[in-house]
Amino acid sequence: MSLAVQIRQHGGPEELQIVDVPVGEPGPGEIRIRHHAVGLNFIDVYHRTGLYPLNMPASIGMEAAGVVEAVGEGVTHLAPGDRAAYASNPPGSYCEARVMPAKTVCKLPDAISFETGAAMMLKGLTAQYLLKKTLPVEGLQPGDFVLFHAAAGGVGLIACQWAKSLGLQLIGTAGSDAKCQLALANGAAHAINYSREDFAARVKEITGGKGVKVVYDSVGKDTWDKSLDCLRPFGLMASFGNASGPVPAFAPGQLGPKGSLYLTRQTLFTHISTRESTQAMADDLFAVVASGQVKIHIDQRYPLADVQQAHRDLEARKTTGCTILTL
């Protein structure tokens, strides 16, 4: 048996209930893993509220780290006793132990702790595919400007550091002066407090009127229109989240007069759809973390029993960096 967080209907944090569930044995292509730490992400809020609907009753949570207890037939890259970490579908990481597909579970290097592994997989792999794979048509070269919203969040702080290591000039936005200072301390070249500044005007000022090659936007509705105005001709609008709500329908014809812009809506789970791509991306992430170029900031820890409060704080934007649930 395992303690696990489930919801029986979509709604607020009060729907998150801790229950006892059977775990069982792994089938073909599966493993059983006992968690040491669990990551908290905004996609978990989307699952809880129903923005991304789940069948009920539903388990939630998309990343964790722990020790492999058993492997099913056909699993060759993991063995019982291995330290491991993952960001993976189906949801269900908010638990002590689970049986799950092995495909996107990776061995965790000894140099990286369980807490760091749990905090960084979904957010770090997201930063990896954004900066390495989600590129404007003209590519990104050292010295290029990019705009990254929510730069003091879990993905944002990783992206600030990684972008600096690639020679990019990352302009970060955040909702307070303290969060802007945090982004700057982690490698952002510039930071804009969008609660009191017009970020589109500031971006034009910083870039000498040219705009940025790409906007990485996990905020959604509140930043959408002005983000398009931040792009240079042939720039890329890369949407990967909806923290402020989904982007309303808009006419693609708007992209032409604004500079023949490109638009993409990305999700990590397309990028990690195969064992090979997952491992290659994870190896890249492990390397920059182990080298010290990217440090994983775990700024909040909540016991699993306090999962409701963790969700309240995340939605209220009271958190910075990464958040984990402890077991």
Secondary structure, DSSP 8 states (H G I E B T S, - for coil): -EEEEEESSS-SGGG-EEEEE------TTEEEEEEEEEEE-HHHHHHHHTSS---SSEE---EEEEEEEEE-TT--S--TT-EEEEE-SSS--SBSEEEEESTTEEE--TTS-HHHHHHHHHHHHHHHHHHHHS--TT---TT-EEEESSTTBHHHHHHHHHHHHTT-EEEEEESSHHHHHHHHHTT-SEEEETTTS-HHHHHHHHTTTS-EEEEEESS-TTTHHHHHHTEEEEEEEEE---TT-------GGGGTTTTS-EEEE--HHHHTSSHHHHHHHHHHHHHHHHTTSS---EEEEEEGGGHHHHHHHHHTT---BEEEEE-
